[in-house]
């Protein structure tokens, strides 16, 4: 997964520069710059508006005691989309608008949910490296999860005894 991020960090600027040059050849240099500035301004306004909406929805779900799954996903998408919108370029702006606009965000949320579901399943199968083997893997795990068959059961670790307070209560 790390190599994919490295490749994206190398390819995205190259693609953005190519697209900006192509657009500049079609509509001219100054109109291209003006379009990039207009997209950034629109993106900043949209991020502010949708960010406030996502925050209000998250607070509302906390106040009502509802599990904020959708609200957290929307907040993450607005954050990612905002970062893409503030990055100069047309390609990142397309993805940024897709993540931020309220009528396309449900599609992005479904894609994010599917991606994270696959990722969690993979991590559960291979173990969470550095976290005691993860769920079902060898290692100490958390709360009894991820214990190997040979590890002692929690009941085997109980020591019978009495608590003696060295100082009497005052």
MDTraj code that builds the backbone (N, CA, C; nanometers):
import mdtraj as md
import numpy as np

residues = "UNK UNK UNK UNK UNK UNK UNK UNK UNK UNK UNK UNK UNK UNK UNK UNK UNK UNK UNK UNK UNK UNK UNK UNK UNK UNK UNK UNK UNK UNK UNK UNK UNK UNK UNK UNK UNK UNK UNK UNK UNK UNK UNK UNK UNK UNK UNK UNK UNK UNK UNK UNK UNK UNK UNK UNK UNK UNK UNK UNK UNK UNK UNK UNK UNK UNK UNK UNK UNK UNK UNK UNK UNK UNK UNK UNK UNK UNK UNK UNK UNK UNK UNK UNK UNK UNK UNK UNK UNK UNK UNK UNK UNK UNK UNK UNK UNK UNK UNK UNK UNK UNK UNK UNK UNK UNK UNK UNK UNK UNK UNK UNK UNK UNK UNK UNK UNK UNK UNK UNK UNK UNK UNK UNK UNK UNK UNK UNK UNK UNK UNK UNK UNK UNK UNK UNK UNK UNK UNK UNK UNK UNK UNK UNK UNK UNK UNK UNK UNK UNK UNK UNK UNK UNK UNK UNK UNK UNK UNK UNK UNK UNK UNK UNK UNK UNK UNK UNK UNK UNK".split()
xyz = np.array([
    [0.0825, -0.1188, 0.0000],
    [0.0000, 0.0000, 0.0000],
    [0.0868, 0.1250, 0.0000],
    [0.2016, 0.1201, 0.0677],
    [0.2904, 0.2349, 0.0723],
    [0.3468, 0.2702, -0.0641],
    [0.3723, 0.1687, -0.1459],
    [0.4265, 0.1964, -0.2794],
    [0.3234, 0.2676, -0.3658],
    [0.1950, 0.2393, -0.3418],
    [0.0893, 0.3046, -0.4180],
    [0.0861, 0.4545, -0.3883],
    [0.1056, 0.4911, -0.2632],
    [0.1100, 0.6322, -0.2250],
    [0.2313, 0.6996, -0.2888],
    [0.3446, 0.6314, -0.2889],
    [0.4651, 0.6881, -0.3495],
    [0.4469, 0.7107, -0.4995],
    [0.3867, 0.6157, -0.5677],
    [0.3621, 0.6307, -0.7107],
    [0.2640, 0.7453, -0.7363],
    [0.1604, 0.7550, -0.6522],
    [0.0631, 0.8642, -0.6679],
    [0.1294, 0.9994, -0.6462],
    [0.2184, 1.0081, -0.5476],
    [0.2874, 1.1352, -0.5222],
    [0.3782, 1.1750, -0.6383],
    [0.4234, 1.0786, -0.7146],
    [0.5057, 1.1087, -0.8319],
    [0.4203, 1.1383, -0.9555],
    [0.3145, 1.0620, -0.9746],
    [0.2361, 1.0740, -1.0973],
    [0.1353, 1.1889, -1.0968],
    [0.0740, 1.2174, -0.9829],
    [-0.0298, 1.3207, -0.9784],
    [0.0230, 1.4570, -1.0233],
    [0.1379, 1.5036, -0.9744],
    [0.1863, 1.6337, -1.0245],
    [0.2160, 1.6334, -1.1745],
    [0.2672, 1.5220, -1.2245],
    [0.2964, 1.5135, -1.3679],
    [0.1668, 1.5219, -1.4489],
    [0.0656, 1.4482, -1.4063],
    [-0.0642, 1.4513, -1.4745],
    [-0.1252, 1.5911, -1.4649],
    [-0.1169, 1.6532, -1.3474],
    [-0.1729, 1.7880, -1.3296],
    [-0.1044, 1.8893, -1.4223],
    [0.0264, 1.8849, -1.4292],
    [0.0999, 1.9783, -1.5160],
    [0.0616, 1.9553, -1.6618],
    [0.0514, 1.8297, -1.7021],
    [0.0126, 1.7979, -1.8398],
    [-0.1269, 1.8536, -1.8713],
    [-0.2224, 1.8310, -1.7808],
    [-0.3596, 1.8781, -1.8048],
    [-0.3644, 2.0304, -1.8065],
    [-0.2926, 2.0952, -1.7155],
    [-0.2902, 2.2420, -1.7134],
    [-0.2326, 2.2956, -1.8449],
    [-0.1271, 2.2341, -1.8950],
    [-0.0680, 2.2774, -2.0226],
    [-0.1676, 2.2572, -2.1371],
    [-0.2356, 2.1435, -2.1382],
    [-0.3329, 2.1167, -2.2441],
    [-0.4482, 2.2168, -2.2404],
    [-0.4980, 2.2449, -2.1217],
    [-0.6066, 2.3434, -2.1092],
    [-0.5551, 2.4806, -2.1504],
    [-0.4336, 2.5139, -2.1098],
    [-0.3745, 2.6429, -2.1474],
    [-0.3587, 2.6588, -2.2971],
    [-0.3283, 2.5508, -2.3674],
    [-0.3158, 2.5585, -2.5125],
    [-0.4514, 2.5792, -2.5804],
    [-0.5564, 2.5306, -2.5166],
    [-0.6895, 2.5445, -2.5758],
    [-0.7498, 2.6811, -2.5458],
    [-0.7442, 2.7257, -2.4199],
    [-0.8128, 2.8510, -2.3845],
    [-0.7166, 2.9661, -2.3576],
    [-0.5870, 2.9392, -2.3526],
    [-0.4893, 3.0451, -2.3275],
    [-0.4366, 3.0401, -2.1847],
    [-0.3231, 3.1054, -2.1660],
    [-0.2551, 3.1008, -2.0366],
    [-0.3291, 3.1727, -1.9253],
    [-0.3649, 3.3011, -1.9492],
    [-0.4321, 3.3782, -1.8441],
    [-0.5707, 3.3244, -1.8108],
    [-0.6495, 3.2827, -1.9092],
    [-0.7787, 3.2214, -1.8721],
    [-0.7618, 3.0920, -1.7908],
    [-0.6546, 3.0171, -1.8186],
    [-0.6289, 2.8955, -1.7413],
    [-0.5975, 2.9300, -1.5967],
    [-0.5128, 3.0315, -1.5768],
    [-0.4802, 3.0750, -1.4409],
    [-0.6060, 3.1250, -1.3703],
    [-0.6877, 3.2032, -1.4409],
    [-0.8120, 3.2545, -1.3836],
    [-0.9069, 3.1400, -1.3462],
    [-0.9140, 3.0372, -1.4312],
    [-0.9984, 2.9218, -1.4023],
    [-0.9491, 2.8472, -1.2787],
    [-0.8172, 2.8304, -1.2663],
    [-0.7613, 2.7642, -1.1479],
    [-0.7912, 2.8440, -1.0204],
    [-0.7811, 2.9766, -1.0281],
    [-0.8108, 3.0606, -0.9123],
    [-0.9594, 3.0542, -0.8780],
    [-1.0443, 3.0577, -0.9804],
    [-1.1892, 3.0489, -0.9570],
    [-1.2271, 2.9146, -0.8950],
    [-1.1659, 2.8058, -0.9428],
    [-1.1924, 2.6735, -0.8844],
    [-1.1493, 2.6686, -0.7390],
    [-1.0347, 2.7274, -0.7086],
    [-0.9869, 2.7282, -0.5699],
    [-1.0797, 2.8091, -0.4802],
    [-1.1261, 2.9241, -0.5285],
    [-1.2173, 3.0068, -0.4487],
    [-1.3502, 2.9345, -0.4257],
    [-1.4041, 2.8745, -0.5315],
    [-1.5279, 2.7982, -0.5176],
    [-1.5080, 2.6808, -0.4222],
    [-1.3955, 2.6135, -0.4361],
    [-1.3651, 2.5011, -0.3481],
    [-1.3542, 2.5431, -0.2030],
    [-1.2880, 2.6559, -0.1752],
    [-1.2738, 2.7040, -0.0378],
    [-1.4104, 2.7370, 0.0223],
    [-1.4974, 2.8030, -0.0564],
    [-1.6320, 2.8343, -0.0079],
    [-1.7113, 2.7068, 0.0196],
    [-1.7004, 2.6101, -0.0714],
    [-1.7741, 2.4846, -0.0574],
    [-1.7237, 2.4039, 0.0626],
    [-1.5928, 2.4025, 0.0833],
    [-1.5360, 2.3302, 0.1973],
    [-1.5877, 2.3898, 0.3274],
    [-1.5900, 2.5219, 0.3344],
    [-1.6374, 2.5886, 0.4552],
    [-1.7832, 2.5518, 0.4827],
    [-1.8657, 2.5590, 0.3804],
    [-2.0083, 2.5293, 0.3963],
    [-2.0321, 2.3830, 0.4337],
    [-1.9724, 2.2918, 0.3579],
    [-1.9951, 2.1493, 0.3825],
    [-1.9263, 2.1017, 0.5101],
    [-1.8138, 2.1629, 0.5421],
    [-1.7471, 2.1293, 0.6687],
    [-1.8328, 2.1651, 0.7879],
    [-1.8968, 2.2824, 0.7825],
    [-1.9877, 2.3221, 0.8912],
    [-2.1069, 2.2274, 0.8996],
    [-2.1603, 2.1886, 0.7849],
    [-2.2734, 2.0951, 0.7852],
    [-2.2331, 1.9597, 0.8439],
    [-2.1171, 1.9110, 0.8038],
    [-2.0703, 1.7815, 0.8548],
    [-2.0471, 1.7893, 1.0055],
    [-1.9900, 1.8998, 1.0522],
    [-1.9644, 1.9172, 1.1950],
    [-2.0954, 1.9234, 1.2728],
    [-2.1934, 1.9974, 1.2207],
    [-2.3236, 2.0073, 1.2869],
    [-2.3918, 1.8706, 1.2924],
    [-2.3824, 1.7940, 1.1853],
    [-2.4428, 1.6604, 1.1840],
    [-2.3744, 1.5687, 1.2850],
    [-2.2430, 1.5797, 1.2959],
    [-2.1686, 1.4982, 1.3926],
    [-2.2079, 1.5347, 1.5346],
    [-2.2165, 1.6640, 1.5650],
    [-2.2575, 1.7072, 1.6983],
    [-2.3995, 1.6620, 1.7290],
    [-2.4872, 1.6708, 1.6313],
    [-2.6256, 1.6286, 1.6507],
    [-2.6340, 1.4794, 1.6818],
    [-2.5534, 1.3991, 1.6122],
    [-2.5565, 1.2546, 1.6386],
    [-2.5030, 1.2231, 1.7776],
    [-2.4041, 1.2983, 1.8238],
    [-2.3533, 1.2778, 1.9596],
    [-2.4591, 1.3169, 2.0629],
    [-2.5304, 1.4264, 2.0388],
    [-2.6320, 1.4725, 2.1333],
    [-2.7489, 1.3761, 2.1425],
    [-2.7829, 1.3123, 2.0324],
    [-2.8944, 1.2176, 2.0323],
    [-2.8510, 1.0777, 2.0720],
    [-2.7217, 1.0558, 2.0858],
    [-2.6724, 0.9237, 2.1238],
    [-2.6676, 0.8253, 2.0087],
    [-2.6799, 0.8746, 1.8881],
    [-2.6774, 0.7888, 1.7695],
    [-2.5324, 0.7599, 1.7294],
    [-2.5066, 0.6415, 1.6783],
    [-2.3730, 0.6070, 1.6312],
    [-2.3418, 0.6916, 1.5083],
    [-2.2316, 0.7697, 1.5088],
    [-2.2069, 0.8667, 1.4018],
    [-2.1281, 0.8122, 1.2834],
    [-2.1593, 0.6945, 1.2346],
    [-2.0833, 0.6360, 1.1243],
    [-2.0879, 0.7186, 0.9972],
    [-2.2073, 0.7513, 0.9538],
    [-2.2238, 0.8297, 0.8312],
    [-2.1630, 0.9691, 0.8473],
    [-2.1834, 1.0281, 0.9624],
    [-2.1334, 1.1633, 0.9872],
    [-1.9810, 1.1672, 0.9886],
    [-1.9187, 1.0651, 1.0480],
    [-1.7721, 1.0579, 1.0484],
    [-1.7181, 1.0385, 0.9070],
    [-1.7855, 0.9539, 0.8298],
    [-1.7424, 0.9327, 0.6911],
    [-1.7557, 1.0613, 0.6107],
    [-1.8652, 1.1332, 0.6308],
    [-1.8833, 1.2604, 0.5601],
    [-1.7757, 1.3608, 0.5998],
    [-1.7447, 1.3676, 0.7281],
    [-1.6383, 1.4575, 0.7733],
    [-1.5040, 1.4232, 0.7115],
    [-1.4738, 1.2942, 0.7046],
    [-1.3473, 1.2514, 0.6432],
    [-1.3449, 1.2848, 0.4943],
    [-1.4570, 1.2640, 0.4267],
    [-1.4623, 1.2946, 0.2837],
    [-1.4498, 1.4440, 0.2572],
    [-1.5118, 1.5265, 0.3409],
    [-1.4985, 1.6714, 0.3245],
    [-1.3531, 1.7123, 0.3485],
    [-1.2890, 1.6518, 0.4463],
    [-1.1481, 1.6828, 0.4739],
    [-1.0584, 1.6431, 0.3565],
    [-1.0766, 1.5237, 0.3060],
    [-0.9962, 1.4779, 0.1918],
    [-1.0278, 1.5608, 0.0676],
    [-1.1577, 1.5826, 0.0430],
    [-1.1982, 1.6625, -0.0727],
    [-1.1470, 1.8048, -0.0630],
    [-1.1477, 1.8621, 0.0565],
    [-1.0957, 1.9970, 0.0755],
    [-0.9481, 2.0063, 0.0460],
    [-0.8741, 1.9066, 0.0884],
    [-0.7318, 1.9035, 0.0584],
    [-0.7093, 1.8964, -0.0922],
    [-0.7868, 1.8141, -0.1606],
    [-0.7730, 1.8031, -0.3058],
    [-0.8148, 1.9317, -0.3765],
    [-0.9199, 1.9984, -0.3261],
    [-0.9645, 2.1221, -0.3895],
    [-0.8647, 2.2357, -0.3717],
    [-0.7948, 2.2367, -0.2614],
    [-0.6977, 2.3436, -0.2384],
    [-0.5641, 2.3172, -0.3073],
    [-0.5471, 2.1955, -0.3586],
    [-0.4288, 2.1636, -0.4373],
    [-0.4510, 2.2152, -0.5791],
    [-0.3580, 2.2941, -0.6329],
    [-0.3814, 2.3482, -0.7672],
    [-0.3819, 2.2383, -0.8735],
    [-0.4803, 2.2422, -0.9578],
    [-0.4887, 2.1455, -1.0672],
    [-0.6326, 2.1085, -1.0950],
    [-0.6556, 2.0600, -1.2146],
    [-0.7907, 2.0260, -1.2568],
    [-0.8301, 1.8842, -1.2159],
    [-0.7367, 1.7908, -1.2223],
    [-0.7680, 1.6508, -1.1910],
    [-0.8008, 1.6359, -1.0427],
    [-0.7172, 1.6953, -0.9559],
    [-0.7456, 1.6863, -0.8124],
    [-0.8748, 1.7591, -0.7775],
    [-0.9057, 1.8663, -0.8506],
    [-1.0310, 1.9377, -0.8255],
    [-1.1526, 1.8519, -0.8598],
    [-1.1433, 1.7729, -0.9641],
    [-1.2548, 1.6846, -1.0003],
    [-1.2828, 1.5877, -0.8865],
    [-1.1767, 1.5246, -0.8337],
    [-1.1949, 1.4320, -0.7216],
    [-1.2389, 1.5064, -0.5962],
    [-1.1841, 1.6251, -0.5743],
    [-1.2224, 1.7041, -0.4577],
    [-1.3694, 1.7404, -0.4594],
    [-1.4201, 1.7870, -0.5733],
    [-1.5621, 1.8194, -0.5839],
    [-1.6480, 1.6945, -0.5656],
    [-1.6011, 1.5799, -0.6164],
    [-1.6749, 1.4544, -0.6007],
    [-1.6895, 1.4181, -0.4533],
    [-1.5851, 1.4418, -0.3731],
    [-1.5897, 1.4094, -0.2309],
    [-1.6685, 1.5115, -0.1494],
    [-1.6731, 1.6364, -0.1937],
    [-1.7309, 1.7433, -0.1117],
    [-1.8766, 1.7724, -0.1461],
    [-1.9144, 1.7675, -0.2716],
    [-2.0506, 1.8044, -0.3106],
    [-2.1530, 1.7123, -0.2435],
    [-2.2596, 1.7686, -0.1887],
    [-2.3553, 1.6871, -0.1132],
    [-2.4296, 1.5833, -0.1973],
    [-2.4418, 1.6029, -0.3282],
    [-2.5138, 1.5052, -0.4097],
    [-2.4224, 1.3958, -0.4649],
    [-2.2904, 1.4127, -0.4590],
    [-2.1989, 1.3059, -0.5010],
    [-2.1315, 1.2380, -0.3812],
    [-2.1359, 1.3006, -0.2664],
    [-2.0707, 1.2432, -0.1476],
    [-2.1257, 1.1065, -0.1083],
    [-2.2576, 1.0792, -0.1204],
    [-2.3038, 0.9438, -0.0883],
    [-2.2363, 0.8354, -0.1732],
    [-2.2099, 0.8645, -0.2994],
    [-2.1374, 0.7674, -0.3833],
    [-1.9954, 0.7479, -0.3320],
    [-1.9295, 0.8577, -0.2972],
    [-1.7937, 0.8495, -0.2426],
    [-1.7951, 0.7770, -0.1085],
    [-1.8984, 0.7998, -0.0275],
    [-1.9090, 0.7328, 0.1025],
    [-1.9222, 0.5823, 0.0839],
    [-2.0027, 0.5405, -0.0147],
    [-2.0160, 0.3966, -0.0414],
    [-1.8829, 0.3364, -0.0834],
    [-1.8093, 0.4081, -0.1690],
    [-1.6781, 0.3587, -0.2121],
    [-1.5819, 0.3523, -0.0942],
    [-1.5835, 0.4544, -0.0079],
    [-1.4970, 0.4554, 0.1102],
    [-1.5326, 0.3413, 0.2043],
    [-1.6620, 0.3185, 0.2249],
    [-1.7066, 0.2103, 0.3125],
    [-1.6634, 0.0751, 0.2574],
    [-1.6775, 0.0556, 0.1272],
    [-1.6359, -0.0710, 0.0664],
    [-1.4850, -0.0905, 0.0796],
    [-1.4084, 0.0172, 0.0543],
    [-1.2629, 0.0089, 0.0661],
    [-1.2215, -0.0240, 0.2089],
    [-1.2774, 0.0469, 0.3059],
    [-1.2401, 0.0231, 0.4454],
    [-1.2862, -0.1144, 0.4920],
    [-1.4009, -0.1603, 0.4439],
    [-1.4464, -0.2945, 0.4794],
    [-1.3503, -0.4016, 0.4311],
    [-1.3033, -0.3869, 0.3061],
    [-1.2045, -0.4821, 0.2538],
    [-1.0748, -0.4741, 0.3332],
    [-1.0339, -0.3522, 0.3658],
    [-0.9071, -0.3316, 0.4380],
    [-0.9129, -0.3919, 0.5781],
    [-1.0239, -0.3724, 0.6476],
    [-1.0386, -0.4288, 0.7814],
    [-1.0408, -0.5810, 0.7744],
    [-1.1060, -0.6361, 0.6720],
    [-1.1083, -0.7805, 0.6553],
    [-0.9673, -0.8346, 0.6315],
    [-0.8896, -0.7643, 0.5484],
    [-0.7520, -0.8065, 0.5236],
    [-0.6697, -0.8004, 0.6510],
    [-0.6831, -0.6935, 0.7265],
    [-0.6072, -0.6795, 0.8505],
    [-0.6485, -0.7840, 0.9522],
    [-0.7774, -0.8166, 0.9559],
    [-0.8233, -0.9193, 1.0478],
    [-0.7679, -1.0554, 1.0118],
    [-0.7505, -1.0824, 0.8825],
    [-0.6995, -1.2119, 0.8378],
    [-0.5488, -1.2223, 0.8574],
    [-0.4771, -1.1125, 0.8353],
    [-0.3314, -1.1185, 0.8447],
    [-0.2797, -1.0743, 0.9791],
    [-0.3611, -1.0152, 1.0608],
    [-0.3175, -0.9652, 1.1906],
    [-0.2757, -0.8204, 1.1797],
    [-0.2882, -0.7503, 1.2883],
    [-0.2483, -0.6106, 1.2934],
    [-0.1042, -0.6060, 1.3387],
    [-0.0132, -0.5909, 1.2450],
    [0.1292, -0.5902, 1.2785],
    [0.1606, -0.4891, 1.3868],
    [0.2281, -0.5344, 1.4901],
    [0.2654, -0.4460, 1.5986],
    [0.1574, -0.4305, 1.7045],
    [0.0427, -0.4914, 1.6834],
    [-0.0649, -0.4795, 1.7812],
    [-0.0973, -0.6153, 1.8413],
    [0.0022, -0.6939, 1.8682],
    [-0.0209, -0.8199, 1.9355],
    [-0.0874, -0.9240, 1.8486],
    [-0.0669, -0.9190, 1.7183],
    [-0.1216, -1.0212, 1.6322],
    [-0.2585, -0.9880, 1.5763],
    [-0.3242, -0.8893, 1.6291],
    [-0.4543, -0.8519, 1.5752],
    [-0.5619, -0.9490, 1.6154],
    [-0.6706, -0.9480, 1.5452],
    [-0.7818, -1.0352, 1.5764],
    [-0.7596, -1.1702, 1.5110],
    [-0.7444, -1.2691, 1.5918],
    [-0.7312, -1.4032, 1.5401],
    [-0.5888, -1.4448, 1.5090],
    [-0.4935, -1.3568, 1.5133],
    [-0.3547, -1.3921, 1.4864],
    [-0.2825, -1.4285, 1.6137],
    [-0.1613, -1.4823, 1.6021],
    [-0.0872, -1.5156, 1.7218],
    [-0.0417, -1.3901, 1.7939],
    [-0.0207, -1.4006, 1.9204],
    [0.0245, -1.2870, 1.9999],
    [-0.0729, -1.2599, 2.1117],
    [-0.0375, -1.1682, 2.1992],
    [-0.1212, -1.1453, 2.3154],
    [-0.2568, -1.0855, 2.2829],
    [-0.2657, -1.0022, 2.1814],
    [-0.3936, -0.9433, 2.1445],
    [-0.4458, -0.8483, 2.2508],
    [-0.5724, -0.8163, 2.2401],
    [-0.6369, -0.7256, 2.3337],
    [-0.7606, -0.7933, 2.3899],
    [-0.7725, -0.7958, 2.5200],
    [-0.8938, -0.8478, 2.5820],
    [-0.9216, -0.9922, 2.5474],
    [-0.8171, -1.0713, 2.5256],
    [-0.8373, -1.2113, 2.4939],
    [-0.8428, -1.2396, 2.3457],
    [-0.8560, -1.1367, 2.2624],
    [-0.8579, -1.1584, 2.1185],
    [-0.7167, -1.1851, 2.0700],
    [-0.7030, -1.2717, 1.9753],
    [-0.5751, -1.2936, 1.9118],
    [-0.4804, -1.3805, 1.9919],
    [-0.5314, -1.4528, 2.0916],
    [-0.4428, -1.5391, 2.1690],
    [-0.4178, -1.6675, 2.0920],
    [-0.2975, -1.7155, 2.1025],
    [-0.2665, -1.8412, 2.0362],
    [-0.3279, -1.9553, 2.1169],
    [-0.3466, -2.0713, 2.0554],
    [-0.4098, -2.1826, 2.1273],
    [-0.3293, -2.2258, 2.2500],
    [-0.1982, -2.2039, 2.2518],
    [-0.1158, -2.2481, 2.3630],
    [-0.1067, -2.1458, 2.4757],
    [-0.1584, -2.0262, 2.4537],
    [-0.1479, -1.9247, 2.5581],
    [-0.2458, -1.9572, 2.6700],
    [-0.2110, -1.9181, 2.7929],
    [-0.3004, -1.9500, 2.9046],
    [-0.4315, -1.8737, 2.8928],
    [-0.5360, -1.9346, 2.9391],
    [-0.6663, -1.8706, 2.9404],
    [-0.6662, -1.7632, 3.0485],
    [-0.7496, -1.6598, 3.0347],
    [-0.7543, -1.5554, 3.1372],
    [-0.7793, -1.6102, 3.2769],
    [-0.8608, -1.7161, 3.2898],
    [-0.8879, -1.7730, 3.4214],
    [-0.7619, -1.8359, 3.4803],
    [-0.6689, -1.8838, 3.3953],
    [-0.5459, -1.9441, 3.4445],
    [-0.4516, -1.8394, 3.5031],
    [-0.4721, -1.7132, 3.4702],
    [-0.3847, -1.6074, 3.5182],
    [-0.4316, -1.5482, 3.6505],
    [-0.5416, -1.5962, 3.7066],
    [-0.5970, -1.5401, 3.8292],
    [-0.5207, -1.5949, 3.9483],
    [-0.4789, -1.5056, 4.0345],
    [-0.4102, -1.5449, 4.1571],
    [-0.5050, -1.5196, 4.2721],
    [-0.5341, -1.6263, 4.3496],
    [-0.6221, -1.6115, 4.4650],
    [-0.5443, -1.5418, 4.5755],
    [-0.6079, -1.4499, 4.6419],
    [-0.5395, -1.3801, 4.7497],
    [-0.6318, -1.2803, 4.8161],
    [-0.5724, -1.2029, 4.9033],
    [-0.6462, -1.1049, 4.9804],
    [-0.5736, -0.9719, 4.9697],
    [-0.6466, -0.8632, 4.9568],
    [-0.5882, -0.7312, 4.9497],
    [-0.5742, -0.6779, 5.0902],
    [-0.4521, -0.6402, 5.1258],
    [-0.4267, -0.5841, 5.2584],
    [-0.3861, -0.4405, 5.2400],
    [-0.4598, -0.3511, 5.3030],
    [-0.4292, -0.2097, 5.2946],
    [-0.3275, -0.1781, 5.4037],
    [-0.2063, -0.1308, 5.3667],
    [-0.1040, -0.1064, 5.4702],
    [-0.1404, 0.0089, 5.5640],
    [-0.2214, 0.1003, 5.5201],
    [-0.2608, 0.2118, 5.6068],
    [-0.4106, 0.2018, 5.6338],
    [-0.4493, 0.2081, 5.7577],
    [-0.5927, 0.2036, 5.7871],
    [-0.6594, 0.3344, 5.7410],
    [-0.7873, 0.3290, 5.7062],
    [-0.8559, 0.4511, 5.6628],
    [-0.8644, 0.5522, 5.7761],
    [-0.8614, 0.6782, 5.7458],
    [-0.8650, 0.7847, 5.8482],
    [-1.0026, 0.8361, 5.8690],
])
top = md.Topology()
chain = top.add_chain()
for i, resn in enumerate(residues, 1):
    res = top.add_residue(resn, chain, resSeq=i)
    for name in ("N", "CA", "C"):
        top.add_atom(name, md.element.get_by_symbol(name[0]), res)
traj = md.Trajectory(xyz[None], top)
